[in-house]
């Protein structure tokens, strides 16, 4: 392999490692899914099987929920090529 290819592979591995440690809030998830924050809060993160959030302690009651970006992306990939029954009927 050429040095250029190896450097490219190394850069991609570094990028993946950074992403695996990244945490998202509702706004980040909404941006990724191209949905409104309110829709994500009410209709997405409440779905059974959606990744369990990390509950960050704060002085406020309940704290702040965050999700690991790589877990959210893996969850989304599970639906590749599928369409819900409701969506299929509306088309």
C-alpha positions as CSV (number, residue, x, y, z in Angstrom):
1,X,0.0,0.0,0.0
2,X,1.1,3.5,-0.7
3,X,1.9,5.9,2.1
4,X,-1.0,8.1,0.9
5,X,-3.5,5.3,1.3
6,X,-2.3,4.5,4.7
7,X,-2.5,8.1,5.9
8,X,-6.1,8.2,4.6
9,X,-7.0,5.1,6.5
10,X,-5.4,6.5,9.7
11,X,-7.3,9.8,9.3
12,X,-10.6,7.9,8.9
13,X,-9.9,5.7,12.0
14,X,-9.1,8.8,14.0
15,X,-12.4,10.5,12.9
16,X,-14.4,7.4,13.8
17,X,-12.8,7.3,17.2
18,X,-13.7,10.9,17.9
19,X,-17.3,10.3,16.8
20,X,-17.7,7.2,19.0
21,X,-17.0,9.4,22.1
22,X,-19.2,12.3,21.0
23,X,-22.4,12.9,22.9
24,X,-25.5,14.6,21.5
25,X,-28.5,16.5,22.9
26,X,-32.0,16.7,21.5
27,X,-30.9,19.4,19.1
28,X,-28.0,17.4,17.7
29,X,-30.3,14.4,17.1
30,X,-32.9,16.6,15.5
31,X,-30.3,18.1,13.2
32,X,-29.0,14.6,12.2
33,X,-32.5,13.3,11.5
34,X,-33.7,16.6,9.8
35,X,-36.6,16.8,12.3
36,X,-37.9,19.4,14.7
37,X,-36.6,19.2,18.2
38,X,-40.1,18.9,19.6
39,X,-40.7,15.9,17.3
40,X,-37.6,14.2,18.4
41,X,-38.4,14.8,22.1
42,X,-42.0,13.4,21.7
43,X,-41.8,10.9,19.0
44,X,-38.2,9.6,18.5
45,X,-36.3,9.3,21.8
46,X,-39.4,7.7,23.4
47,X,-39.5,4.8,20.9
48,X,-38.7,1.4,22.5
49,X,-35.3,0.4,21.5
50,X,-33.9,3.9,21.1
51,X,-30.6,4.2,22.8
52,X,-30.7,4.9,26.6
53,X,-29.6,8.4,27.4
54,X,-26.8,9.4,29.7
55,X,-28.3,11.4,32.6
56,X,-25.8,14.1,33.4
57,X,-26.1,15.4,36.9
58,X,-26.9,19.1,37.4
59,X,-28.2,21.3,40.1
60,X,-31.6,21.2,38.4
61,X,-34.0,18.4,39.1
62,X,-33.7,15.7,36.4
63,X,-30.4,16.7,35.0
64,X,-29.6,16.7,31.3
65,X,-30.1,13.8,28.9
66,X,-27.5,13.1,26.3
67,X,-26.9,10.3,23.9
68,X,-23.8,8.8,22.4
69,X,-23.7,9.8,18.7
70,X,-22.5,6.4,17.5
71,X,-25.4,4.6,19.3
72,X,-28.0,7.0,17.7
73,X,-26.4,6.4,14.3
74,X,-26.4,2.6,14.7
75,X,-30.1,2.8,15.7
76,X,-30.9,4.8,12.6
77,X,-29.0,2.3,10.4
78,X,-31.3,-0.5,11.6
79,X,-34.1,1.1,9.5
80,X,-32.2,1.4,6.3
81,X,-34.5,0.3,3.5
82,X,-37.6,0.0,5.7
83,X,-40.8,2.0,5.7
84,X,-43.4,2.0,8.4
85,X,-46.9,0.7,7.6
86,X,-48.4,4.2,8.3
87,X,-46.0,5.9,5.9
88,X,-46.6,3.2,3.3
89,X,-50.4,3.8,3.4
90,X,-50.1,7.6,3.0
91,X,-48.3,7.3,-0.3
